[in-house]
């Protein structure tokens, strides 16, 4: 929630208004950001997360919602943080790649899928955090997706290295890992 503070009502004084405070819940932690110091009303969520909270796992690439590199999970859904103003996200639950546990099955599956002989899920790695977050949101709402459902869910993410087949296999493997099934 954005909280605006100012002079007490009825004081009759014209004290300067106190700056607005933006409260964001990111990775389970509350952050109170002061306007003019840690955010401006025009800043995107991606910018605030990276530049003011130091969460550099999400990447800024296109800044127009075309690549998916800046994907985070907000209230359980994958969203493009470059298209959201930070002030729109007040009071929402935001998860970045840094907020996923190290043993998350999606992270494990992407790491496995980078081993030689598997058809890699990553090369340069720039797009990987966005794909991981999109996959995590998909598996949270659909633990057993089909190949078609995975392809549809990942359709907003771009991998310039062309690792799409390996990425899809990694998402399906993550579903198996979450169930404790070997593939």
Backbone as CSV, one residue per row, in Angstrom:
resi,resn,N_x,N_y,N_z,CA_x,CA_y,CA_z,C_x,C_y,C_z
1,UNK,0.853,-1.164,0.000,0.000,0.000,0.000,0.891,1.217,0.000
2,UNK,0.462,2.235,-0.688,1.192,3.498,-0.663,0.573,4.331,0.432
3,UNK,1.395,4.781,1.356,0.930,5.568,2.483,1.416,6.988,2.288
4,UNK,0.518,7.941,2.349,0.902,9.337,2.237,0.768,9.969,3.603
5,UNK,1.824,10.632,4.049,1.792,11.309,5.341,1.849,12.809,5.102
6,UNK,1.359,13.577,6.004,1.387,15.031,5.875,1.152,15.672,7.219
7,UNK,0.875,16.984,7.241,0.643,17.662,8.517,-0.623,17.139,9.182
8,UNK,-0.665,17.212,10.486,-1.827,16.762,11.236,-3.025,17.644,10.905
9,UNK,-4.222,17.039,10.761,-5.405,17.835,10.477,-5.684,18.811,11.621
10,UNK,-6.111,19.989,11.282,-6.514,20.965,12.280,-5.358,21.738,12.883
11,UNK,-4.123,21.495,12.437,-3.003,22.219,13.020,-2.876,23.609,12.432
12,UNK,-3.441,23.802,11.238,-3.395,25.100,10.602,-2.033,25.444,10.032
13,UNK,-1.056,24.612,10.261,0.280,24.906,9.741,0.423,24.345,8.332
14,UNK,1.301,24.917,7.608,1.575,24.470,6.258,2.931,23.769,6.214
15,UNK,3.076,22.768,7.056,4.305,21.987,7.063,4.433,21.244,5.743
16,UNK,5.642,21.061,5.280,5.803,20.289,4.052,5.310,18.859,4.275
17,UNK,4.665,18.314,3.246,4.161,16.948,3.349,5.325,15.980,3.460
18,UNK,5.154,14.991,4.305,6.163,13.945,4.402,6.097,13.119,3.123
19,UNK,7.207,12.523,2.733,7.216,11.740,1.491,6.326,10.508,1.609
20,UNK,5.838,10.062,0.452,5.045,8.836,0.415,5.952,7.636,0.633
21,UNK,5.376,6.612,1.206,6.099,5.363,1.445,5.386,4.259,0.689
22,UNK,6.148,3.519,-0.076,5.630,2.378,-0.824,6.039,1.115,-0.085
23,UNK,5.055,0.312,0.297,5.342,-0.942,1.007,5.180,-2.098,0.023
24,UNK,6.291,-2.788,-0.195,6.285,-3.965,-1.063,6.633,-5.202,-0.238
25,UNK,5.932,-6.295,-0.510,6.276,-7.587,0.105,6.966,-8.396,-0.995
26,UNK,8.268,-8.593,-0.810,9.069,-9.299,-1.811,9.783,-10.460,-1.134
27,UNK,9.580,-11.637,-1.686,10.202,-12.857,-1.151,9.919,-13.022,0.340
28,UNK,8.697,-12.661,0.735,8.250,-12.826,2.112,8.689,-11.736,3.070
29,UNK,9.393,-10.728,2.560,9.906,-9.650,3.411,9.269,-8.326,3.028
30,UNK,8.914,-7.534,4.026,8.349,-6.212,3.764,9.467,-5.194,3.552
31,UNK,9.252,-4.337,2.559,10.193,-3.262,2.265,9.398,-1.963,2.200
32,UNK,9.779,-0.980,2.989,9.178,0.350,2.932,10.135,1.258,2.177
33,UNK,9.705,1.719,1.014,10.542,2.545,0.155,10.011,3.971,0.166
34,UNK,10.901,4.907,0.322,10.531,6.316,0.430,10.614,6.973,-0.944
35,UNK,9.512,7.635,-1.305,9.476,8.346,-2.584,10.524,9.456,-2.594
36,UNK,11.202,9.581,-3.712,12.242,10.580,-3.844,13.609,10.075,-3.427
37,UNK,13.633,8.948,-2.718,14.901,8.376,-2.285,15.079,6.984,-2.878
38,UNK,14.071,6.119,-2.702,14.180,4.743,-3.180,13.235,4.425,-4.330
39,UNK,12.314,5.293,-4.625,11.445,5.091,-5.782,10.858,6.428,-6.203
40,UNK,10.433,6.452,-7.441,9.661,7.559,-7.997,8.401,6.941,-8.580
41,UNK,7.362,7.699,-8.687,6.085,7.183,-9.168,6.126,6.561,-10.554
42,UNK,7.083,6.957,-11.365,7.190,6.449,-12.734,7.994,5.158,-12.846
43,UNK,8.616,4.703,-11.764,9.506,3.541,-11.834,8.732,2.237,-11.948
44,UNK,9.274,1.354,-12.776,8.670,0.035,-12.918,9.075,-0.847,-11.733
45,UNK,8.298,-1.902,-11.558,8.637,-2.883,-10.524,10.018,-3.472,-10.802
46,UNK,10.322,-3.771,-12.063,11.624,-4.337,-12.416,12.752,-3.417,-11.960
47,UNK,12.617,-2.145,-12.231,13.654,-1.184,-11.857,13.829,-1.138,-10.338
48,UNK,12.745,-1.056,-9.605,12.828,-0.982,-8.142,13.427,-2.263,-7.567
49,UNK,13.005,-3.421,-8.083,13.549,-4.683,-7.572,15.053,-4.778,-7.803
50,UNK,15.490,-4.433,-9.004,16.920,-4.545,-9.336,17.761,-3.448,-8.692
51,UNK,17.350,-2.210,-8.901,18.211,-1.080,-8.545,18.108,-0.650,-7.091
52,UNK,16.969,-0.891,-6.463,16.807,-0.411,-5.092,16.761,-1.538,-4.060
53,UNK,16.363,-2.743,-4.498,16.356,-3.869,-3.560,17.496,-4.845,-3.849
54,UNK,18.230,-4.619,-4.928,19.384,-5.450,-5.237,19.067,-6.853,-5.712
55,UNK,17.852,-7.075,-6.205,17.441,-8.393,-6.673,17.708,-8.483,-8.178
56,UNK,18.932,-8.797,-8.510,19.377,-8.737,-9.903,19.173,-10.040,-10.666
57,UNK,18.510,-11.005,-10.065,18.208,-12.245,-10.776,17.310,-11.991,-11.969
58,UNK,16.323,-11.118,-11.804,15.486,-10.783,-12.950,16.279,-9.873,-13.870
59,UNK,16.087,-10.058,-15.150,16.864,-9.309,-16.128,15.982,-8.291,-16.842
60,UNK,16.579,-7.174,-17.183,15.916,-6.153,-17.982,16.477,-6.261,-19.390
61,UNK,15.630,-6.585,-20.337,16.091,-6.753,-21.710,15.325,-5.820,-22.640
62,UNK,14.053,-6.090,-22.859,13.304,-5.315,-23.849,12.594,-4.103,-23.264
63,UNK,12.217,-4.154,-21.999,11.465,-3.090,-21.323,10.141,-2.782,-21.999
64,UNK,9.603,-3.750,-22.723,8.284,-3.558,-23.340,7.416,-4.812,-23.303
65,UNK,7.767,-5.761,-22.454,6.932,-6.941,-22.254,7.008,-7.967,-23.360
66,UNK,8.064,-7.952,-24.146,8.149,-8.851,-25.289,9.037,-10.073,-25.071
67,UNK,9.855,-10.093,-23.994,10.843,-11.173,-23.900,10.690,-12.088,-22.685
68,UNK,10.097,-11.620,-21.606,9.903,-12.447,-20.416,11.087,-12.530,-19.473
69,UNK,12.198,-11.865,-19.773,13.386,-11.952,-18.925,13.148,-11.379,-17.528
70,UNK,12.175,-10.489,-17.397,11.910,-9.824,-16.116,10.771,-10.477,-15.329
71,UNK,10.388,-11.695,-15.704,9.244,-12.355,-15.071,9.469,-12.588,-13.582
72,UNK,8.462,-12.228,-12.807,8.393,-12.537,-11.382,7.017,-13.147,-11.135
73,UNK,6.823,-13.687,-9.960,5.500,-14.214,-9.595,4.860,-13.216,-8.640
74,UNK,3.663,-12.769,-8.994,2.931,-11.844,-8.138,1.562,-12.457,-7.870
75,UNK,1.281,-12.653,-6.594,0.021,-13.267,-6.181,-0.232,-14.583,-6.922
76,UNK,0.845,-15.359,-7.103,0.721,-16.686,-7.695,0.747,-16.737,-9.215
77,UNK,0.853,-15.622,-9.891,0.843,-15.592,-11.353,2.138,-14.983,-11.886
78,UNK,2.596,-15.529,-12.999,3.780,-14.980,-13.652,3.404,-13.639,-14.275
79,UNK,4.184,-12.605,-13.974,3.932,-11.265,-14.526,5.244,-10.670,-15.020
80,UNK,5.123,-9.761,-15.966,6.272,-9.066,-16.520,6.502,-7.802,-15.711
81,UNK,7.563,-7.794,-14.935,7.792,-6.681,-14.015,8.177,-5.392,-14.726
82,UNK,8.559,-5.464,-15.992,8.891,-4.243,-16.737,7.641,-3.477,-17.160
83,UNK,6.485,-4.127,-17.097,5.236,-3.489,-17.513,4.400,-2.966,-16.355
84,UNK,4.859,-3.172,-15.134,4.111,-2.755,-13.954,4.814,-1.607,-13.255
85,UNK,4.069,-0.580,-12.915,4.635,0.449,-12.059,4.774,-0.137,-10.657
86,UNK,5.830,0.212,-9.988,6.044,-0.309,-8.636,4.868,0.038,-7.725
87,UNK,4.311,1.253,-7.872,3.207,1.658,-6.999,1.967,0.801,-7.216
88,UNK,1.834,0.159,-8.377,0.704,-0.741,-8.632,0.827,-2.041,-7.843
89,UNK,2.010,-2.327,-7.355,2.289,-3.610,-6.719,2.251,-3.553,-5.198
90,UNK,1.916,-2.406,-4.664,1.824,-2.255,-3.209,0.806,-3.243,-2.662
91,UNK,1.182,-3.922,-1.589,0.277,-4.862,-0.942,0.178,-6.212,-1.626
92,UNK,0.890,-6.420,-2.702,0.848,-7.695,-3.422,2.005,-8.567,-2.938
93,UNK,1.880,-9.866,-3.141,2.935,-10.803,-2.764,3.792,-11.070,-3.998
94,UNK,5.059,-10.655,-3.959,5.964,-10.749,-5.105,7.075,-11.729,-4.771
95,UNK,7.371,-12.612,-5.719,8.473,-13.563,-5.557,9.392,-13.419,-6.759
96,UNK,10.670,-13.216,-6.486,11.693,-13.192,-7.529,12.444,-14.517,-7.482
97,UNK,13.325,-14.727,-8.435,14.078,-15.986,-8.446,14.883,-16.163,-7.162
98,UNK,15.303,-15.068,-6.554,16.032,-15.159,-5.284,15.152,-15.698,-4.161
99,UNK,13.838,-15.623,-4.323,12.914,-16.090,-3.301,12.574,-17.563,-3.397
100,UNK,13.029,-18.230,-4.459,12.789,-19.670,-4.575,13.819,-20.417,-3.740
101,UNK,13.421,-21.526,-3.117,14.400,-22.299,-2.356,15.445,-22.903,-3.297
102,UNK,16.654,-23.067,-2.832,17.742,-23.603,-3.655,17.431,-24.998,-4.185
103,UNK,16.594,-25.749,-3.446,16.254,-27.104,-3.886,14.934,-27.166,-4.658
104,UNK,14.468,-26.033,-5.159,13.235,-26.021,-5.950,13.405,-26.966,-7.139
105,UNK,12.416,-27.821,-7.407,12.528,-28.766,-8.525,12.741,-28.091,-9.887
106,UNK,12.232,-26.892,-10.074,12.438,-26.209,-11.356,13.912,-25.846,-11.511
107,UNK,14.513,-25.326,-10.461,15.938,-24.985,-10.522,16.770,-26.243,-10.758
108,UNK,16.443,-27.320,-10.042,17.168,-28.587,-10.200,17.030,-29.119,-11.626
109,UNK,15.837,-29.053,-12.188,15.615,-29.570,-13.539,16.352,-28.745,-14.586
110,UNK,16.378,-27.421,-14.428,17.136,-26.591,-15.366,18.626,-26.903,-15.266
111,UNK,19.126,-27.124,-14.057,20.540,-27.462,-13.878,20.856,-28.815,-14.522
112,UNK,19.979,-29.804,-14.312,20.148,-31.126,-14.935,20.162,-31.007,-16.447
113,UNK,19.260,-30.195,-16.945,19.073,-30.081,-18.389,20.212,-29.309,-19.045
114,UNK,21.182,-28.856,-18.271,22.337,-28.188,-18.858,23.529,-29.136,-18.980
115,UNK,23.343,-30.372,-18.552,24.409,-31.370,-18.662,24.533,-31.821,-20.110
116,UNK,25.741,-32.127,-20.550,25.930,-32.584,-21.938,25.086,-33.815,-22.237
117,UNK,24.544,-33.847,-23.451,23.775,-34.999,-23.894,22.289,-34.916,-23.648
118,UNK,21.822,-33.885,-22.976,20.407,-33.781,-22.669,19.658,-32.798,-23.562
119,UNK,20.330,-32.030,-24.375,19.663,-30.942,-25.101,19.474,-29.815,-24.118
120,UNK,20.385,-28.918,-24.075,20.490,-27.952,-23.002,19.267,-27.038,-22.839
121,UNK,18.991,-26.669,-21.597,17.921,-25.720,-21.282,18.481,-24.315,-21.143
122,UNK,19.801,-24.194,-21.213,20.387,-22.854,-21.125,21.757,-22.845,-21.771
123,UNK,22.070,-21.707,-22.345,23.418,-21.487,-22.875,23.982,-20.247,-22.210
124,UNK,23.542,-19.073,-22.657,24.085,-17.850,-22.039,23.474,-17.615,-20.662
125,UNK,22.263,-18.087,-20.431,21.614,-17.987,-19.130,20.852,-16.699,-18.871
126,UNK,20.894,-15.756,-19.794,20.239,-14.478,-19.550,18.723,-14.626,-19.376
127,UNK,18.119,-15.493,-20.165,16.669,-15.678,-20.105,16.228,-16.635,-19.007
128,UNK,17.168,-17.390,-18.450,16.828,-18.483,-17.539,15.983,-18.068,-16.344
129,UNK,16.286,-16.985,-15.628,15.426,-16.627,-14.489,13.963,-16.398,-14.889
130,UNK,13.736,-15.782,-16.030,12.363,-15.564,-16.492,11.656,-16.869,-16.804
131,UNK,12.359,-17.783,-17.477,11.777,-19.097,-17.761,11.510,-19.872,-16.472
132,UNK,12.433,-19.821,-15.524,12.259,-20.532,-14.251,11.021,-20.008,-13.519
133,UNK,10.867,-18.690,-13.467,9.719,-18.121,-12.755,8.407,-18.435,-13.465
134,UNK,8.407,-18.396,-14.791,7.205,-18.748,-15.549,6.856,-20.215,-15.312
135,UNK,7.872,-21.081,-15.341,7.646,-22.507,-15.105,7.149,-22.765,-13.686
136,UNK,7.730,-22.071,-12.698,7.303,-22.241,-11.304,5.821,-21.870,-11.155
137,UNK,5.406,-20.756,-11.761,4.000,-20.343,-11.685,3.097,-21.365,-12.362
138,UNK,3.532,-21.895,-13.509,2.750,-22.924,-14.208,2.584,-24.152,-13.325
139,UNK,3.679,-24.655,-12.774,3.604,-25.884,-11.977,2.859,-25.681,-10.660
140,UNK,2.851,-24.470,-10.151,2.072,-24.196,-8.943,0.576,-24.339,-9.203
141,UNK,0.140,-23.957,-10.388,-1.300,-24.061,-10.682,-1.658,-25.325,-11.462
142,UNK,-0.653,-25.959,-12.103,-0.892,-27.177,-12.879,0.320,-28.095,-12.703
143,UNK,0.308,-28.946,-11.689,1.486,-29.768,-11.377,1.819,-30.832,-12.432
144,UNK,0.895,-31.119,-13.345,1.115,-32.163,-14.358,0.782,-31.628,-15.753
145,UNK,1.527,-30.637,-16.232,1.191,-30.060,-17.536,1.601,-30.986,-18.685
146,UNK,0.879,-30.842,-19.785,1.257,-31.529,-21.017,2.316,-30.695,-21.730
147,UNK,2.922,-31.261,-22.746,3.904,-30.519,-23.538,3.255,-29.272,-24.128
148,UNK,2.015,-29.410,-24.588,1.292,-28.274,-25.174,1.053,-27.180,-24.135
149,UNK,0.708,-27.562,-22.919,0.490,-26.580,-21.851,1.788,-25.872,-21.467
150,UNK,2.887,-26.606,-21.462,4.193,-26.000,-21.181,4.541,-25.009,-22.280
151,UNK,4.356,-25.424,-23.531,4.649,-24.550,-24.668,3.818,-23.282,-24.602
152,UNK,2.558,-23.420,-24.282,1.666,-22.255,-24.165,2.107,-21.325,-23.035
153,UNK,2.414,-21.896,-21.880,2.808,-21.084,-20.723,4.110,-20.327,-20.985
154,UNK,5.040,-20.939,-21.698,6.340,-20.330,-21.953,6.345,-19.442,-23.191
155,UNK,5.205,-19.315,-23.843,5.112,-18.572,-25.099,5.504,-17.111,-25.009
156,UNK,5.469,-16.512,-23.840,5.834,-15.108,-23.686,7.301,-14.891,-23.350
157,UNK,8.063,-15.967,-23.276,9.491,-15.873,-22.952,10.319,-16.159,-24.200
158,UNK,11.379,-15.390,-24.373,12.266,-15.567,-25.520,13.631,-16.036,-25.043
159,UNK,14.154,-17.056,-25.748,15.522,-17.522,-25.540,16.265,-17.246,-26.836
160,UNK,17.162,-16.292,-26.798,17.892,-15.921,-28.012,18.863,-17.015,-28.450
161,UNK,19.208,-17.935,-27.557,20.092,-19.048,-27.915,19.311,-20.196,-28.558
162,UNK,17.992,-20.164,-28.474,17.160,-21.183,-29.113,17.076,-22.496,-28.368
163,UNK,17.059,-22.465,-27.069,17.050,-23.680,-26.244,15.635,-24.165,-25.897
164,UNK,14.659,-23.848,-26.721,13.259,-24.100,-26.371,12.951,-25.567,-26.058
165,UNK,13.473,-26.495,-26.843,13.182,-27.915,-26.603,13.740,-28.347,-25.241
166,UNK,14.960,-27.940,-24.936,15.561,-28.282,-23.639,14.823,-27.635,-22.483
167,UNK,14.359,-26.412,-22.682,13.603,-25.710,-21.638,12.294,-26.443,-21.358
168,UNK,11.588,-26.838,-22.404,10.325,-27.576,-22.228,10.583,-28.895,-21.502
169,UNK,11.659,-29.594,-21.880,11.998,-30.848,-21.182,12.312,-30.575,-19.712
170,UNK,12.993,-29.480,-19.424,13.318,-29.145,-18.032,12.045,-28.908,-17.224
171,UNK,11.062,-28.255,-17.800,9.807,-28.002,-17.077,9.086,-29.320,-16.806
172,UNK,9.038,-30.211,-17.790,8.402,-31.513,-17.582,9.178,-32.330,-16.544
173,UNK,10.491,-32.230,-16.566,11.324,-32.920,-15.566,11.072,-32.358,-14.174
174,UNK,10.895,-31.045,-14.078,10.595,-30.419,-12.785,9.295,-30.963,-12.214
175,UNK,8.306,-31.173,-13.079,7.035,-31.758,-12.618,7.276,-33.150,-12.049
176,UNK,8.121,-33.932,-12.725,8.444,-35.267,-12.228,9.211,-35.202,-10.910
177,UNK,10.188,-34.304,-10.825,10.968,-34.157,-9.585,10.065,-33.776,-8.410
178,UNK,9.102,-32.917,-8.661,8.189,-32.500,-7.599,7.352,-33.675,-7.107
179,UNK,7.095,-34.614,-8.003,6.313,-35.808,-7.647,7.204,-36.947,-7.135
180,UNK,8.536,-36.749,-7.241,9.452,-37.804,-6.829,9.588,-38.918,-7.850
181,UNK,9.310,-38.585,-9.118,9.358,-39.577,-10.201,10.626,-39.375,-11.011
182,UNK,11.317,-40.438,-11.326,12.488,-40.361,-12.215,12.036,-40.410,-13.653
183,UNK,12.805,-39.833,-14.545,12.448,-39.865,-15.974,13.538,-40.526,-16.746
